[in-house]
Amino acid sequence: MDKLKLRLMYQEALQRLKDAETLSQVIPLGERTDSAYILQLLGLELLLKIVFETALSKPGVGHKYEKLFGELPQSLQTRLLASANKRVQHSELAINHERVLEEWGKNFVDLRYPWERYATLSEEQYSSLGEEWVSKGAPLEEATFRYHPEELFSFIEALRIVAAEVANL
């Protein structure tokens, strides 16, 4: 295991998370893009890959967080979920962590180029999409993108602790 690589990944993850926090603080809510969220997801990915590589002695590849997480030893999965779920009441992670992890991975890819999600729509269809969704009561299961912000924060905190521990950082 390359200790330097793991330390650099950890430092980069923490810096990306700090950058995300800075962006969130300086840009007013109504003017924000998904940049801070994408940086949070990048931080999550780096921390998850540290845990993955340390536990399995092979590098984690790609953005399918549910698959990376699913390959971890059951004891590590249980520990991470228990730690994350302590911080959030009624957590989606507790109900279906695979789906949440899958959504985060898809968001990391899709939110970099969100217009691709709407490539088959006309401008009129695109304009009415949000209005129709809101008129139905904004059902979460029909959202184009679901962010799970509380779960994200708590899962990142759990990963931060475990990554530092397993990599002896």
Backbone as a chain_set.jsonl record, in Angstrom:
{"seq": "MDKLKLRLMYQEALQRLKDAETLSQVIPLGERTDSAYILQLLGLELLLKIVFETALSKPGVGHKYEKLFGELPQSLQTRLLASANKRVQHSELAINHERVLEEWGKNFVDLRYPWERYATLSEEQYSSLGEEWVSKGAPLEEATFRYHPEELFSFIEALRIVAAEVANL", "coords": {"N": [[0.844, -1.18, 0.0], [0.643, 2.124, -0.905], [1.62, 4.552, 1.03], [2.084, 7.318, 0.749], [0.472, 7.975, -1.468], [-2.103, 7.477, -0.392], [-2.134, 9.383, 1.668], [-1.954, 11.756, 0.189], [-4.325, 11.567, -1.294], [-6.152, 11.757, 0.793], [-5.586, 14.335, 1.802], [-6.289, 15.83, -0.45], [-9.011, 15.207, -0.64], [-9.993, 16.416, 1.716], [-9.368, 19.079, 1.127], [-10.983, 19.55, -1.123], [-13.485, 19.306, 0.072], [-13.362, 21.452, 1.825], [-13.187, 23.533, -0.033], [-15.72, 23.272, -1.181], [-17.325, 24.022, 0.971], [-16.514, 26.686, 1.265], [-17.394, 27.801, -1.199], [-20.173, 27.475, -0.842], [-20.611, 29.239, 1.236], [-19.962, 31.784, 0.229], [-21.432, 32.299, -2.065], [-24.617, 33.444, -2.774], [-27.679, 31.727, -2.007], [-29.7, 31.632, -4.066], [-28.179, 32.011, -6.327], [-26.447, 29.96, -6.763], [-24.671, 27.276, -8.367], [-24.289, 23.779, -9.044], [-21.727, 23.35, -8.222], [-20.44, 23.348, -5.639], [-21.668, 21.127, -4.491], [-20.808, 19.109, -6.259], [-18.093, 19.158, -5.677], [-18.241, 18.247, -3.038], [-19.112, 15.647, -3.513], [-16.886, 14.696, -4.886], [-15.002, 14.783, -2.829], [-16.174, 12.856, -1.137], [-15.906, 10.63, -2.832], [-13.096, 10.318, -3.026], [-12.448, 9.773, -0.333], [-13.917, 7.408, 0.05], [-12.584, 5.774, -1.76], [-10.081, 5.629, -0.563], [-10.672, 4.126, 1.733], [-11.6, 1.823, 0.453], [-9.301, 0.987, -1.045], [-7.475, 0.54, 1.019], [-8.746, -1.45, 2.509], [-9.093, -3.524, 0.646], [-6.775, -3.809, -0.786], [-6.457, -2.973, -3.427], [-6.931, -0.613, -6.073], [-9.789, 1.557, -6.055], [-12.095, 2.032, -8.652], [-13.768, 4.224, -10.853], [-17.092, 5.746, -10.67], [-19.192, 4.537, -9.432], [-20.506, 4.459, -6.671], [-22.051, 2.804, -5.054], [-21.247, 0.26, -5.826], [-18.513, 0.229, -5.197], [-18.731, 0.593, -2.413], [-20.215, -1.694, -1.813], [-18.361, -3.732, -2.153], [-16.735, -3.547, 0.017], [-15.613, -4.991, 3.139], [-18.126, -6.507, 5.163], [-18.154, -5.701, 7.854], [-16.956, -3.165, 7.782], [-18.758, -1.787, 6.14], [-21.023, -1.848, 7.797], [-20.09, -0.405, 9.993], [-19.568, 2.155, 8.862], [-22.147, 2.908, 7.954], [-23.593, 2.839, 10.356], [-22.325, 4.852, 11.816], [-22.826, 7.089, 10.159], [-25.633, 7.114, 10.185], [-26.187, 7.755, 12.798], [-26.06, 10.46, 12.92], [-28.157, 11.53, 11.458], [-31.584, 11.732, 11.58], [-34.19, 9.569, 10.498], [-32.951, 8.686, 8.118], [-32.259, 8.3, 4.675], [-30.163, 6.695, 4.019], [-30.302, 4.674, 5.903], [-32.582, 3.389, 5.112], [-32.292, 2.652, 2.373], [-29.391, 2.296, 1.456], [-27.929, 1.563, -0.813], [-29.303, 2.673, -3.008], [-29.083, 5.428, -2.448], [-26.289, 5.797, -2.532], [-25.878, 5.059, -5.202], [-27.329, 7.106, -6.489], [-25.794, 9.35, -5.726], [-23.376, 8.782, -7.061], [-24.255, 8.819, -9.741], [-25.131, 11.459, -9.835], [-22.678, 12.775, -9.54], [-21.521, 12.318, -12.009], [-23.55, 13.146, -13.863], [-24.31, 15.791, -13.134], [-22.226, 17.366, -13.871], [-22.566, 17.879, -16.514], [-25.356, 18.794, -16.913], [-27.273, 19.45, -18.864], [-27.297, 17.375, -20.652], [-29.008, 15.491, -19.633], [-31.419, 16.397, -20.441], [-31.494, 16.297, -23.164], [-33.24, 15.227, -25.091], [-35.496, 16.715, -24.971], [-37.786, 19.322, -25.962], [-37.585, 22.934, -25.87], [-39.916, 23.929, -24.786], [-40.976, 21.643, -23.495], [-38.964, 21.243, -21.619], [-39.21, 23.602, -20.089], [-41.726, 23.254, -18.938], [-41.376, 21.044, -17.378], [-40.381, 21.303, -14.643], [-42.447, 22.853, -13.534], [-44.67, 21.136, -13.759], [-43.836, 19.058, -12.108], [-43.711, 20.335, -9.604], [-46.412, 21.032, -9.367], [-47.503, 18.563, -8.892], [-46.866, 18.194, -6.32], [-44.208, 17.926, -5.874], [-42.968, 15.241, -5.797], [-40.489, 13.249, -4.372], [-39.55, 10.837, -5.485], [-39.835, 11.258, -8.168], [-38.049, 13.171, -8.86], [-35.555, 14.724, -10.886], [-32.899, 14.99, -10.141], [-31.656, 13.91, -7.063], [-30.429, 15.0, -4.0], [-29.823, 14.414, -1.258], [-28.733, 15.865, 1.103], [-28.288, 15.925, 3.969], [-27.686, 13.278, 4.551], [-25.447, 13.035, 2.943], [-23.592, 14.779, 4.184], [-23.329, 13.472, 6.681], [-22.398, 10.947, 5.914], [-19.99, 11.563, 4.666], [-18.585, 12.549, 6.884], [-18.399, 10.202, 8.425], [-16.863, 8.639, 6.662], [-14.553, 10.207, 6.581], [-13.474, 9.912, 9.139], [-13.082, 7.099, 9.282], [-11.435, 6.649, 7.027], [-9.093, 8.06, 7.722], [-8.344, 6.579, 9.908], [-8.05, 3.839, 8.973], [-6.073, 4.121, 7.095], [-4.028, 4.975, 8.599], [-3.544, 7.777, 9.004]], "CA": [[0.0, 0.0, 0.0], [1.441, 3.337, -1.038], [1.223, 5.482, 2.097], [2.073, 8.677, 0.213], [-0.731, 8.1, -2.301], [-3.269, 7.576, 0.494], [-2.076, 10.672, 2.365], [-2.285, 12.785, -0.789], [-5.762, 11.451, -1.568], [-6.86, 12.272, 1.968], [-5.431, 15.791, 1.808], [-7.08, 16.355, -1.561], [-10.421, 15.089, -0.259], [-10.299, 17.458, 2.702], [-9.321, 20.38, 0.455], [-12.194, 19.661, -1.958], [-14.602, 19.556, 0.986], [-13.206, 22.832, 2.298], [-13.562, 24.383, -1.168], [-17.181, 23.204, -1.294], [-17.863, 24.838, 2.057], [-16.24, 28.084, 0.925], [-18.34, 28.181, -2.255], [-21.508, 27.561, -0.261], [-20.688, 30.407, 2.102], [-19.785, 33.069, -0.452], [-22.394, 32.484, -3.153], [-25.99, 33.424, -2.257], [-28.426, 30.512, -2.326], [-30.385, 31.728, -5.353], [-27.221, 32.174, -7.424], [-25.521, 28.829, -6.769], [-24.743, 26.144, -9.28], [-24.03, 22.546, -8.307], [-20.281, 23.198, -8.065], [-20.087, 22.952, -4.273], [-22.148, 19.754, -4.315], [-19.913, 18.229, -7.009], [-16.858, 19.068, -4.885], [-18.525, 17.355, -1.909], [-19.121, 14.278, -4.038], [-15.501, 14.329, -5.167], [-14.414, 14.475, -1.526], [-16.712, 11.55, -0.737], [-15.308, 9.588, -3.671], [-11.703, 10.108, -2.626], [-12.442, 9.108, 0.981], [-14.391, 6.041, -0.16], [-11.531, 5.02, -2.445], [-9.04, 5.359, 0.438], [-11.158, 3.0, 2.538], [-11.634, 0.681, -0.457], [-7.941, 0.528, -1.351], [-6.854, 0.04, 2.244], [-9.403, -2.693, 2.916], [-9.047, -4.579, -0.372], [-5.448, -3.815, -1.415], [-6.549, -2.681, -4.863], [-7.541, 0.71, -6.221], [-11.184, 1.684, -6.437], [-12.166, 2.657, -9.965], [-15.074, 4.664, -11.325], [-17.964, 6.594, -9.855], [-20.337, 3.754, -8.95], [-20.232, 4.404, -5.237], [-22.728, 1.648, -4.467], [-20.438, -0.935, -6.104], [-17.31, 0.335, -4.357], [-19.148, 0.349, -1.032], [-20.664, -3.08, -1.718], [-17.21, -4.64, -2.1], [-16.061, -3.44, 1.314], [-16.017, -6.009, 4.115], [-19.393, -6.2, 5.82], [-17.915, -4.977, 9.105], [-16.709, -1.762, 7.438], [-20.033, -1.236, 5.692], [-21.868, -1.668, 8.981], [-19.524, 0.685, 10.791], [-19.794, 3.431, 8.182], [-23.579, 3.228, 7.966], [-24.001, 3.124, 11.735], [-21.795, 6.169, 12.156], [-23.565, 8.095, 9.388], [-27.038, 7.141, 10.588], [-26.295, 8.377, 14.117], [-26.108, 11.911, 12.742], [-29.353, 11.946, 10.714], [-32.798, 10.984, 11.887], [-34.97, 9.178, 9.317], [-31.992, 8.752, 7.019], [-32.422, 7.443, 3.497], [-29.081, 5.703, 4.073], [-30.776, 3.555, 6.716], [-33.661, 2.721, 4.389], [-31.777, 2.036, 1.147], [-28.098, 2.937, 1.209], [-27.477, 1.301, -2.174], [-29.914, 3.65, -3.903], [-28.489, 6.742, -2.169], [-24.926, 5.769, -3.081], [-26.01, 5.055, -6.657], [-27.73, 8.455, -6.9], [-24.641, 10.241, -5.598], [-22.451, 8.5, -8.155], [-24.859, 9.339, -10.977], [-25.102, 12.922, -9.75], [-21.317, 13.224, -9.776], [-21.309, 12.287, -13.457], [-24.572, 13.864, -14.623], [-24.405, 17.213, -12.832], [-21.147, 18.096, -14.546], [-23.142, 18.227, -17.811], [-26.778, 18.518, -16.664], [-28.078, 19.612, -20.062], [-27.391, 16.092, -21.35], [-30.175, 14.792, -19.098], [-32.6, 16.959, -21.099], [-31.154, 16.398, -24.583], [-34.344, 14.816, -25.97], [-36.659, 17.581, -24.735], [-37.861, 20.639, -26.591], [-37.506, 24.007, -24.877], [-41.226, 23.982, -24.124], [-41.046, 20.499, -22.583], [-38.041, 21.515, -20.528], [-39.785, 24.655, -19.248], [-42.885, 22.766, -18.187], [-40.984, 19.908, -16.545], [-40.356, 21.691, -13.233], [-43.782, 23.303, -13.122], [-45.508, 19.938, -13.604], [-43.353, 18.333, -10.932], [-44.149, 21.096, -8.432], [-47.869, 20.943, -9.284], [-47.83, 17.237, -8.346], [-46.418, 18.148, -4.934], [-42.762, 17.677, -5.89], [-42.627, 13.923, -5.24], [-39.05, 12.977, -4.447], [-39.239, 9.712, -6.36], [-39.864, 11.716, -9.554], [-37.058, 14.24, -9.054], [-34.498, 14.424, -11.852], [-31.709, 14.824, -9.306], [-31.881, 13.931, -5.609], [-29.137, 15.345, -3.422], [-29.628, 13.814, 0.063], [-27.665, 16.666, 1.725], [-27.964, 15.535, 5.344], [-27.009, 11.987, 4.466], [-24.121, 13.273, 2.367], [-22.738, 15.331, 5.233], [-23.044, 12.471, 7.708], [-21.595, 9.871, 5.336], [-18.635, 12.105, 4.49], [-17.949, 12.591, 8.21], [-18.058, 8.819, 8.776], [-15.741, 8.248, 5.802], [-13.362, 10.963, 6.972], [-12.932, 9.273, 10.343], [-12.627, 5.742, 8.968], [-10.309, 6.724, 6.093], [-7.9, 8.458, 8.483], [-7.982, 5.473, 10.792], [-7.584, 2.637, 8.281], [-4.84, 4.441, 6.364], [-3.075, 5.482, 9.598], [-3.196, 9.159, 8.648]], "C": [[0.889, 1.242, 0.0], [0.912, 4.394, -0.067], [1.136, 6.923, 1.59], [0.814, 8.916, -0.613], [-1.969, 8.298, -1.426], [-3.297, 8.921, 1.219], [-2.457, 11.81, 1.42], [-3.771, 12.761, -1.159], [-6.571, 12.042, -0.429], [-6.779, 13.795, 2.012], [-6.276, 16.436, 0.712], [-8.572, 16.297, -1.245], [-10.809, 16.2, 0.708], [-10.294, 18.84, 2.056], [-10.549, 20.583, -0.419], [-13.409, 19.951, -1.087], [-14.556, 20.978, 1.538], [-13.598, 23.813, 1.191], [-15.087, 24.413, -1.345], [-17.835, 24.085, -0.234], [-17.679, 26.328, 1.76], [-17.211, 28.578, -0.144], [-19.746, 28.377, -1.693], [-21.683, 28.802, 0.595], [-20.665, 31.723, 1.34], [-20.784, 33.324, -1.576], [-23.807, 32.409, -2.574], [-26.781, 32.227, -2.8], [-29.062, 30.564, -3.715], [-29.468, 31.829, -6.558], [-26.282, 30.977, -7.58], [-25.766, 27.874, -7.922], [-24.519, 24.896, -8.418], [-22.549, 22.332, -8.018], [-19.877, 22.749, -6.671], [-20.495, 21.5, -4.013], [-21.232, 18.765, -5.039], [-18.583, 18.079, -6.271], [-17.06, 18.179, -3.658], [-18.508, 15.899, -2.366], [-17.712, 13.805, -4.378], [-14.765, 14.0, -3.87], [-14.871, 13.119, -1.019], [-16.025, 10.439, -1.52], [-13.874, 9.29, -3.264], [-11.617, 9.378, -1.285], [-12.883, 7.652, 0.847], [-13.302, 5.194, -0.819], [-10.336, 4.761, -1.527], [-9.438, 4.135, 1.259], [-11.133, 1.725, 1.689], [-10.231, 0.108, -0.673], [-7.248, -0.058, -0.125], [-7.433, -1.313, 2.638], [-9.155, -3.836, 1.938], [-7.711, -4.682, -1.111], [-5.508, -3.732, -2.935], [-7.236, -1.328, -5.0], [-9.021, 0.618, -6.575], [-11.261, 2.48, -7.727], [-13.606, 3.072, -10.257], [-15.854, 5.455, -10.291], [-19.206, 5.847, -9.367], [-20.118, 3.476, -7.469], [-20.885, 3.198, -4.581], [-21.926, 0.372, -4.686], [-19.158, -0.917, -5.275], [-17.654, -0.01, -2.911], [-19.52, -1.121, -0.834], [-19.537, -4.096, -1.665], [-16.465, -4.571, -0.775], [-16.468, -4.588, 2.217], [-17.285, -5.558, 4.858], [-19.199, -5.397, 7.104], [-17.663, -3.491, 8.858], [-17.979, -1.083, 6.96], [-20.924, -0.91, 6.888], [-21.381, -0.493, 9.811], [-19.797, 2.048, 10.157], [-21.26, 3.842, 8.224], [-24.064, 3.568, 9.374], [-23.536, 4.509, 12.154], [-22.571, 7.27, 11.441], [-25.001, 8.223, 9.881], [-27.243, 7.712, 11.983], [-26.528, 9.88, 14.0], [-27.402, 12.407, 12.116], [-30.533, 11.079, 11.129], [-33.55, 10.717, 10.587], [-34.129, 9.244, 8.046], [-32.36, 7.796, 5.893], [-31.32, 6.384, 3.443], [-29.52, 4.472, 4.857], [-31.827, 2.738, 5.968], [-33.136, 1.973, 3.172], [-30.451, 2.699, 0.768], [-27.597, 2.7, -0.217], [-28.021, 2.348, -3.14], [-29.301, 5.042, -3.713], [-27.082, 6.822, -2.757], [-24.948, 5.791, -4.61], [-26.387, 6.452, -7.171], [-26.573, 9.439, -6.793], [-23.649, 10.03, -6.735], [-22.976, 9.024, -9.49], [-24.839, 10.864, -10.974], [-23.704, 13.456, -10.04], [-21.03, 13.287, -11.277], [-22.273, 13.245, -14.157], [-24.63, 15.364, -14.345], [-23.247, 18.025, -13.404], [-21.632, 18.591, -15.901], [-24.659, 18.018, -17.738], [-27.666, 18.647, -17.894], [-28.223, 18.309, -20.838], [-28.598, 15.281, -20.876], [-31.444, 15.219, -19.844], [-32.45, 17.024, -22.62], [-32.322, 16.069, -25.515], [-35.564, 15.716, -25.836], [-36.602, 18.843, -25.582], [-37.763, 21.682, -25.481], [-38.817, 24.12, -24.094], [-41.379, 22.843, -23.115], [-40.157, 20.729, -21.366], [-38.63, 22.536, -19.554], [-40.937, 24.146, -18.391], [-42.537, 21.643, -17.215], [-41.034, 20.237, -15.055], [-41.707, 22.107, -12.715], [-44.706, 22.114, -12.875], [-45.122, 19.169, -12.343], [-43.835, 19.027, -9.652], [-45.663, 20.988, -8.276], [-48.343, 19.593, -8.745], [-47.436, 17.116, -6.878], [-44.951, 17.827, -4.794], [-42.395, 16.333, -5.269], [-41.155, 13.58, -5.454], [-38.708, 11.867, -5.419], [-39.265, 10.095, -7.84], [-38.853, 12.827, -9.837], [-35.997, 13.792, -10.062], [-33.194, 14.153, -11.12], [-32.13, 14.87, -7.852], [-30.525, 14.059, -4.943], [-28.831, 14.662, -2.083], [-28.558, 14.563, 0.865], [-27.305, 16.253, 3.145], [-27.218, 14.208, 5.378], [-25.595, 12.154, 3.926], [-23.16, 13.791, 3.427], [-22.349, 14.247, 6.235], [-22.188, 11.324, 7.169], [-20.159, 10.329, 5.103], [-17.913, 12.135, 5.834], [-17.538, 11.188, 8.657], [-16.856, 8.35, 7.954], [-14.453, 8.95, 6.202], [-12.68, 10.3, 8.166], [-12.329, 7.911, 10.01], [-11.43, 5.772, 8.025], [-9.024, 7.089, 6.832], [-7.411, 7.312, 9.352], [-7.372, 4.294, 10.03], [-6.287, 2.88, 7.515], [-3.751, 4.977, 7.298], [-2.597, 6.891, 9.275], [-3.326, 10.086, 9.846]], "O": [[1.786, 1.369, 0.833], [-0.107, 5.037, -0.317], [0.221, 7.66, 1.959], [0.164, 9.951, -0.469], [-2.785, 9.182, -1.688], [-4.358, 9.528, 1.368], [-3.193, 12.719, 1.802], [-4.396, 13.81, -1.316], [-7.556, 12.744, -0.656], [-7.787, 14.467, 2.232], [-6.902, 17.473, 0.932], [-9.31, 17.234, -1.548], [-11.84, 16.85, 0.533], [-11.122, 19.684, 2.397], [-11.102, 21.682, -0.454], [-14.268, 20.75, -1.462], [-15.591, 21.624, 1.698], [-14.268, 24.812, 1.455], [-15.664, 25.464, -1.625], [-18.789, 24.808, -0.521], [-18.587, 27.128, 1.981], [-17.788, 29.656, -0.006], [-20.425, 29.344, -2.037], [-22.779, 29.357, 0.673], [-21.295, 32.689, 1.771], [-20.957, 34.47, -1.993], [-24.16, 31.41, -1.947], [-26.558, 31.784, -3.927], [-28.955, 29.594, -4.466], [-29.931, 31.742, -7.695], [-25.409, 30.99, -8.448], [-26.891, 27.688, -8.384], [-24.559, 24.974, -7.19], [-22.155, 21.24, -7.608], [-19.048, 21.85, -6.535], [-19.752, 20.741, -3.39], [-20.915, 17.704, -4.501], [-18.01, 16.989, -6.243], [-16.155, 17.437, -3.276], [-17.959, 15.03, -1.688], [-17.385, 12.635, -4.177], [-13.992, 13.043, -3.82], [-14.067, 12.325, -0.532], [-15.611, 9.431, -0.948], [-13.485, 8.126, -3.169], [-10.803, 8.469, -1.123], [-12.292, 6.764, 1.461], [-13.124, 4.027, -0.47], [-9.643, 3.759, -1.702], [-8.636, 3.222, 1.456], [-10.695, 0.673, 2.155], [-10.002, -1.091, -0.508], [-6.516, -1.043, -0.231], [-6.701, -2.213, 3.05], [-9.022, -4.988, 2.35], [-7.542, -5.55, -1.967], [-4.705, -4.348, -3.636], [-8.03, -0.94, -4.143], [-9.447, -0.281, -7.3], [-10.573, 3.489, -7.881], [-14.546, 2.343, -9.939], [-15.362, 5.784, -9.212], [-20.171, 6.476, -8.934], [-19.621, 2.422, -7.072], [-20.325, 2.627, -3.645], [-21.92, -0.507, -3.825], [-18.766, -1.94, -4.713], [-16.964, -0.8, -2.266], [-19.182, -1.72, 0.187], [-19.735, -5.21, -1.181], [-15.649, -5.443, -0.477], [-17.572, -5.113, 2.074], [-17.471, -4.374, 5.134], [-19.996, -4.51, 7.407], [-18.108, -2.649, 9.638], [-18.253, 0.06, 7.325], [-21.502, 0.174, 6.971], [-22.18, 0.32, 10.276], [-20.21, 2.984, 10.842], [-21.575, 5.0, 8.501], [-24.86, 4.489, 9.552], [-24.288, 5.254, 12.784], [-22.934, 8.273, 12.055], [-25.524, 9.333, 9.981], [-28.355, 8.115, 12.325], [-27.126, 10.494, 14.885], [-27.72, 13.591, 12.228], [-30.483, 9.852, 11.041], [-33.544, 11.549, 9.681], [-34.557, 9.794, 7.031], [-32.722, 6.642, 6.125], [-31.52, 5.304, 2.888], [-29.148, 3.35, 4.512], [-31.942, 1.53, 6.174], [-33.478, 0.811, 2.953], [-30.398, 3.549, -0.122], [-26.906, 3.554, -0.773], [-27.289, 2.853, -3.991], [-29.033, 5.748, -4.685], [-26.732, 7.807, -3.406], [-24.129, 6.464, -5.237], [-25.833, 6.922, -8.165], [-26.39, 10.275, -7.678], [-23.14, 10.995, -7.306], [-22.225, 9.604, -10.275], [-24.561, 11.486, -12.0], [-23.558, 14.478, -10.71], [-20.368, 14.211, -11.748], [-21.844, 14.071, -14.963], [-24.969, 16.136, -15.241], [-23.301, 19.255, -13.413], [-21.159, 19.617, -16.388], [-25.191, 17.153, -18.433], [-28.717, 18.009, -17.957], [-29.173, 18.152, -21.605], [-29.145, 14.479, -21.633], [-32.429, 14.48, -19.87], [-33.204, 17.733, -23.286], [-32.379, 16.593, -26.627], [-36.565, 15.501, -26.519], [-35.528, 19.365, -25.881], [-37.847, 21.353, -24.298], [-38.814, 24.374, -22.889], [-41.86, 23.06, -22.003], [-40.545, 20.445, -20.233], [-38.556, 22.355, -18.338], [-41.098, 24.566, -17.246], [-43.326, 21.329, -16.323], [-41.669, 19.515, -14.286], [-42.083, 21.766, -11.594], [-45.441, 22.093, -11.888], [-45.985, 18.69, -11.608], [-44.313, 18.369, -8.728], [-46.152, 20.863, -7.154], [-49.446, 19.486, -8.208], [-47.642, 16.073, -6.259], [-44.492, 17.49, -3.702], [-41.606, 16.279, -4.326], [-40.65, 13.619, -6.576], [-37.69, 11.938, -6.108], [-38.773, 9.342, -8.68], [-38.814, 13.36, -10.946], [-35.597, 12.629, -10.083], [-32.474, 13.207, -11.439], [-32.875, 15.761, -7.445], [-29.587, 13.33, -5.267], [-27.669, 14.361, -1.811], [-27.567, 13.954, 1.269], [-26.125, 16.232, 3.494], [-26.255, 14.033, 6.126], [-24.661, 11.5, 4.39], [-22.04, 13.295, 3.551], [-21.178, 14.119, 6.594], [-21.345, 10.789, 7.889], [-19.218, 9.566, 5.32], [-16.737, 11.777, 5.905], [-16.451, 11.005, 9.205], [-15.936, 7.734, 8.493], [-13.379, 8.35, 6.163], [-11.459, 10.149, 8.193], [-11.204, 7.607, 10.408], [-10.494, 4.993, 8.205], [-7.978, 6.486, 6.589], [-6.208, 7.105, 9.509], [-6.303, 3.805, 10.395], [-5.498, 1.958, 7.31], [-2.681, 5.383, 6.843], [-1.397, 7.165, 9.272], [-3.073, 11.285, 9.73]]}, "num_chains": 1, "name": "protein.A"}
